[in-house]
Amino acid sequence: MADLDALLQAALDADLAEPERRRLLLADVPREVQGNLLDHRRPRDQLESDLRSLARAGHLADWLRGATRMTFGTARETFQRALDDLMAPAGPPPELVAWLDAQVGRWARDARRIADPGRRLAFAQGAEAMLAGWAQGDATPPVAALTRLYTQVGLPLPAAPTPAQVAQADALRGPAALGRLRQSVADLVQLNQRAVRDVLAELAQAAAEALRPAAPAPAADVRVVIVTALPLEDAAVQVVLGLDTPWFSPGPVQRSYHLGRVSAAGGGHHHVALATLPDMANNLAAVVTGHLAHHFPGHRRVILCGIAGGVPRPGESEHDVRLGDVVYSGRGGVVQFDLVKEYPDATREHRHPPRAPDARVLDATRRLEAGRRLGKRPWEAFLPMAAQLEGATRPADDADARGEPFQYPPDPARRPGLPRVFGATIAASNTLLKNPAHRDYLGKTFGAKAVEMEGSGVADAAWEDGRAGYFVVRGICDYCDAKKGDVWQPYAAVAAAAYLRALLEAMPADA
């Protein structure tokens, strides 16, 4: 029962003893109860008499509801606490606690006798619901409730507790005992929920294997295949483009690839595969490109990515290709400069037919160039992604291919520590060129800005197959001269991979 003295003092502090407020305070009290309340002349006496009479009649809660509505602050909190105490459900009767205590030991044993995990869970949840109901004052007789629970799961009906069991449980009666019983049942529910989840997972896996058709190989989704010739190129593309899923092609010509996805313009993704040649040069590049149609029948384009020698023209900003820059195959595509007709006087006629690069990729380069003129260079954001690769830190701008100082003329279009990007013809052959005179000849004859050893093989194989276009992206690591070195190779590979990722992200995904 609430502390009447504390309620009386709170009511006096809130001026609830005023006669005109009595009618409002008794508004929720039944009329027949109101008629039995004695009348007093003094307001304080009247208030105290009403509280004690309502408490004895079991209607104090009705008065407290009115007092809560009429007050605020500390008085309201006092009345609300008293109302909550009065309205709290009564605990289970002592004989019910004794019954439950006698049963709880067998519940866990009986649950283990149920073979089906779903029924075990239903039994445990039923016991939990039964306890929750009794805690809220459910009047269902214990024998009836337990009989229903055991019948639902097909267990023998429970027996009534023996006098000894009831006597033993006597000391455990009360809220603490009920809490202990509820915790025991909660543990039982949790245990069986885990068992059901495990069984359902096994059933789902078995059903998936037996009924679901085999999922298509990841190769079926690939639309872009990137080809590299060197391990450092492969590593740069893997890291910058996030191609981290190994895949081994089935069939008689087995080859290993790395698969992944790259974000596409307008939403969605490009499904990409990465192939690395077993060795350098155009012949192997053509062979591997020819196999792609078997391993990735849905591929639409082949992009060669890696390092190359540059064709420098210092002092001419439009053609001033330097170490670390990127050159992609422009409208002139790739030319195979060692496919020639040689005459008796040692003159040569170049016979390599033109192979136009993939139109959609070329269109993306134009969008990137337009963005560059607006100050947007997305490839620069991808350069740090390969910082953990060995040697990938950019050398000093004035370092040559061997890391020795080199004096460049000013280039107003260049930003310190960052690559420039050029679109131009790329010259390819099976020759590792270290001849600056021949290099300059290629620049003047074909407008080439990069020289490499795989591009024409990829271009010819893609052209012959007819199902996929080709494209080439190269990072410049030397000048095809006697000072050829390896210092710039890792960074040049990263620069090419970064521009390639920017290209793909500027293109919509293929269906």
C-alpha positions, 0 to 999 in steps of 0.5 A, spaced: 500 500 500 502 507 498 505 511 504 498 515 505 502 520 509 507 522 504 501 522 499 497 527 504 503 531 504 504 532 497 497 533 496 497 539 501 504 542 498 500 542 491 494 545 494 489 539 493 486 540 499 482 546 497 474 544 497 473 546 490 478 541 487 475 535 491 470 534 486 475 533 480 479 529 484 473 524 485 471 524 478 474 517 477 471 514 483 465 510 482 459 514 485 457 509 490 464 509 493 463 517 493 457 516 497 460 513 503 465 518 504 464 522 510 464 530 510 469 534 514 469 541 515 476 542 515 479 541 508 485 538 511 481 533 515 477 532 509 483 530 504 486 525 509 479 522 510 478 521 503 485 518 502 484 513 508 477 511 506 479 510 498 485 506 500 481 501 505 476 501 499 481 499 494 480 505 490 486 510 491 488 509 484 482 512 482 484 518 486 491 518 484 489 519 477 485 525 478 491 528 482 496 526 477 492 530 471 492 536 476 499 537 478 506 538 476 513 537 478 515 533 484 508 532 487 506 529 480 512 525 480 509 522 487 502 521 485 505 517 479 509 513 483 504 511 487 499 510 482 504 505 478 505 501 484 498 500 485 497 498 478 503 493 478 501 486 477 500 482 483 506 476 483 504 469 482 500 465 487 505 461 492 502 455 490 504 456 482 511 458 484 512 451 487 509 448 481 513 451 477 520 450 481 518 443 481 517 443 473 523 447 471 528 441 472 524 436 468 523 442 462 530 442 460 530 434 460 523 433 456 526 438 451 532 434 449 527 428 448 524 432 442 527 430 436 525 435 431 528 442 433 522 446 431 518 442 436 523 443 441 523 451 440 516 451 440 516 447 447 521 452 450 517 458 447 511 456 449 514 455 456 517 462 456 510 465 454 506 461 459 511 464 465 510 471 462 503 470 462 503 468 469 507 474 471 502 479 468 497 475 472 494 470 468 489 466 471 490 460 467 490 454 472 498 451 472 495 444 471 491 446 465 497 450 462 502 445 462 497 440 460 496 444 453 504 445 453 506 438 453 500 436 449 502 440 443 509 437 442 507 430 444 510 429 450 507 425 456 503 429 461 506 432 467 505 430 474 503 434 479 508 436 484 509 431 490 508 434 497 516 434 498 517 438 492 512 443 494 515 443 501 522 444 498 520 449 493 517 453 499 523 457 501 523 459 493 517 462 493 516 469 491 518 474 485 526 471 485 523 464 484 519 466 478 525 470 475 530 464 476 525 460 473 524 465 467 531 465 466 532 458 466 526 457 460 530 463 456 536 459 456 532 453 453 529 458 448 536 461 446 539 454 446 534 451 441 533 457 437 541 456 435 539 449 434 533 451 429 538 456 425 543 450 424 538 445 422 535 450 417 542 453 414 543 445 413 537 444 409 537 451 405 544 449 403 542 442 401 536 445 397 540 450 394 545 444 391 539 440 389 534 444 386 538 451 384 541 451 377 548 452 377 550 459 378 553 462 372 561 462 372 564 469 373 566 469 366 559 470 364 559 477 366 566 479 364 565 485 359 572 488 359 579 484 359 585 488 361 592 485 359 599 486 362 605 483 360 610 484 366 608 482 374 609 490 376 604 492 371 599 486 373 600 488 381 599 495 379 592 494 375 590 489 381 591 494 386 588 500 383 582 497 380 581 492 386 581 486 381 582 481 387 578 475 386 583 469 382 579 465 377 582 459 373 579 458 366 576 451 365 577 447 358 583 445 355 587 451 355 587 453 362 589 460 364 589 464 371 585 471 371 583 476 377 576 478 377 573 484 380 568 490 379 569 497 377 564 503 378 561 505 371 558 512 369 551 512 370 551 507 376 552 499 376 559 496 374 564 494 369 565 486 370 573 486 369 578 480 368 585 481 368 590 477 364 598 477 364 602 474 359 607 468 360 612 473 357 613 479 353 612 481 345 606 481 340 606 474 338 604 472 345 600 478 346 596 475 340 595 468 342 592 470 349 588 475 346 585 470 342 584 465 348 579 471 351 573 469 346 573 462 349 574 464 357 570 470 356 565 469 351 561 476 353 567 480 353 566 487 349 573 490 349 581 488 351 585 494 354 593 493 354 595 497 360 603 497 362 609 501 361 612 503 355 618 508 352 617 515 350 618 519 344 620 526 347 620 532 344 623 537 349 621 544 349 614 543 345 609 543 350 604 539 346 609 533 344 613 534 351 612 527 353 616 525 360 617 520 364 611 518 369 606 521 363 601 517 360 600 515 353 593 512 350 592 510 343 589 515 340 585 515 333 591 512 330 591 506 334 597 502 334 602 501 328 607 495 328 613 498 325 617 492 324 612 489 319 615 492 313 617 491 305 624 491 304 627 493 297 634 491 295 637 498 296 635 497 304 629 502 303 623 500 307 615 500 306 611 500 312 605 495 311 602 494 317 594 496 316 591 501 321 587 498 327 582 503 329 581 503 337 575 502 341 570 507 339 567 507 346 573 508 350 576 513 345 570 517 347 571 516 354 578 519 353 575 525 350 570 526 356 576 526 361 580 531 356 574 536 357 574 535 364 581 536 365 580 543 361 575 544 367 580 542 372 578 535 373 583 530 373 580 523 376 586 519 375 590 523 380 586 521 386 587 513 384 595 514 384 596 513 392 592 507 392 598 503 390 603 506 395 604 500 398 607 497 392 615 496 391 618 502 388 611 505 386 613 512 389 614 517 384 621 519 383 624 526 382 621 530 376 628 531 374 630 524 375 632 520 368 630 513 367 636 511 371 635 516 377 640 521 375 639 528 374 636 531 368 635 538 366 628 539 362 626 545 359 620 549 362 613 546 360 607 551 362 602 545 362 605 541 367 604 540 374 609 538 379 609 531 381 604 529 377 603 526 370 601 529 364 596 525 359 597 524 351 593 521 346 597 519 340 599 513 335 603 508 339 608 504 336 609 496 337 614 491 335 618 485 337 624 489 338 626 492 345 628 499 342 634 503 345 635 507 339 634 514 339 634 515 332 629 510 330 625 513 336 625 519 333 623 517 326 617 513 329 615 520 332 616 523 325 613 518 321 607 516 325 606 521 330 608 516 335 609 518 343 610 511 346 614 505 343 612 498 346 612 490 344 605 488 345 600 493 342 599 490 335 599 483 337 593 485 341 590 489 336 590 484 331 587 479 335 581 483 337 580 485 330 581 478 327 576 475 332 571 481 331 567 481 337 571 486 341 575 492 340 582 494 343 585 500 347 592 501 349 594 505 356 601 506 357 606 509 362 612 512 360 618 509 364 624 511 359 626 514 352 628 508 348 635 510 348 642 508 351 640 511 358 634 506 359 633 504 366 628 501 371 627 507 376 621 509 373 617 503 371 613 501 378 610 508 378 609 508 370 605 502 371 601 505 377 600 511 372 597 507 367 593 503 371 590 510 375 588 513 368 585 506 366 580 506 372 578 513 370 577 511 363 572 505 365 569 510 371 567 515 365 564 509 361 557 506 362 556 499 364 555 494 358 549 490 358 
